[in-house]
Amino acid sequence: MFRAAVLCERDALTPDEFPQIAAAVGRRTDTASNHNEGVGIDLYEQDGNMRPLDEIEADVIRLAIGHYRGRMTEVARRLGIGRSTLYRKLADLGIESSAA
């Protein structure tokens, strides 16, 4: 996450910033790509400063939980972390898994 945020040349993280994940899960079809249009994580606050990394990470986790419809095993797998790590991050970031 940190590397993607630092190296990103745009105002938001998009699937293009994660080529390793795209390679691991396979490139999406044009139909799936259309599904992702407009999906991104804002990197900057309204004043132009970078958002804190924990806020960006929380947004990514919420996005993944919504995308995988709360299937936490799948969320953890797709984020490349263990389930226990995911649940620890949810607690640390103050995210309720049922409400995300």
DONU-762198 format. One line per field, with one value per residue (C-alpha): x, y, z; residue number from 1; residue in one letter. Coordinates in steps of 0.02 Angstrom, whole numbers, plus 50000, padded with zeros to 5 digits. Example, Ala and Ser with C-alpha at 12.3 -4.5 7.8 and 13.67 -1.06 7.14 Angstrom:
c1: c(50615|50684)
c2: c(49775|49947)
c3: c(50390|50357)
nr: c(1|2)
rest: c(a|s)
***
This chain:
c1: c(50000|50137|50234|50079|50031|50206|50233|50059|50061|49873|49757|49683|49741|49664|49687|49828|49937|49935|50007|50068|49892|49823|49954|49916|49728|49735|49690|49506|49399|49332|49165|49250|49356|49197|49139|49294|49273|49261|49328|49477|49545|49580|49761|49744|49642|49542|49689|49806|49903|49923|49797|49867|49912|49795|49647|49695|49717|49546|49467|49550|49489|49311|49315|49373|49242|49106|49176|49187|49019|49089|49174|49320|49424|49416|49450|49606|49665|49642|49730|49874|49857|49800|49625|49693|49791|49633|49533|49673|49677|49487|49501|49650|49564|49395|49304|49160|49165|48975|48951|49094)
c2: c(50000|50122|50090|50108|50271|50343|50291|50335|50483|50511|50574|50403|50223|50118|49937|49995|50030|49845|49750|49606|49572|49585|49460|49341|49340|49363|49515|49558|49556|49717|49685|49668|49822|49922|49864|49946|50113|50251|50137|50212|50265|50450|50480|50665|50767|50918|51031|50934|50844|50655|50559|50455|50278|50200|50292|50232|50055|50062|50118|49974|49848|49919|49913|49731|49681|49758|49685|49509|49529|49503|49337|49370|49221|49284|49464|49410|49300|49437|49565|49443|49433|49301|49304|49338|49486|49549|49540|49625|49765|49782|49802|49921|50029|50026|49940|49822|49676|49664|49849|49869)
c3: c(50000|50048|49888|49780|49866|49849|49669|49607|49488|49499|49634|49669|49677|49539|49489|49374|49527|49575|49425|49533|49595|49418|49359|49503|49473|49285|49184|49188|49034|48959|49045|49214|49179|49150|49322|49398|49311|49440|49575|49661|49827|49851|49899|49935|50057|50000|50044|49929|50064|50062|50165|50309|50258|50387|50309|50135|50201|50285|50121|50027|50156|50150|49960|49963|50091|49983|49822|49894|49984|50159|50122|50238|50184|50005|50059|50154|50011|49881|49991|50016|50204|50328|50402|50576|50505|50420|50580|50677|50548|50560|50748|50738|50608|50697|50554|50593|50472|50467|50431|50306)
nr: c(1|2|3|4|5|6|7|8|9|10|11|12|13|14|15|16|17|18|19|20|21|22|23|24|25|26|27|28|29|30|31|32|33|34|35|36|37|38|39|40|41|42|43|44|45|46|47|48|49|50|51|52|53|54|55|56|57|58|59|60|61|62|63|64|65|66|67|68|69|70|71|72|73|74|75|76|77|78|79|80|81|82|83|84|85|86|87|88|89|90|91|92|93|94|95|96|97|98|99|100)
rest: c(m|f|r|a|a|v|l|c|e|r|d|a|l|t|p|d|e|f|p|q|i|a|a|a|v|g|r|r|t|d|t|a|s|n|h|n|e|g|v|g|i|d|l|y|e|q|d|g|n|m|r|p|l|d|e|i|e|a|d|v|i|r|l|a|i|g|h|y|r|g|r|m|t|e|v|a|r|r|l|g|i|g|r|s|t|l|y|r|k|l|a|d|l|g|i|e|s|s|a|a)
***
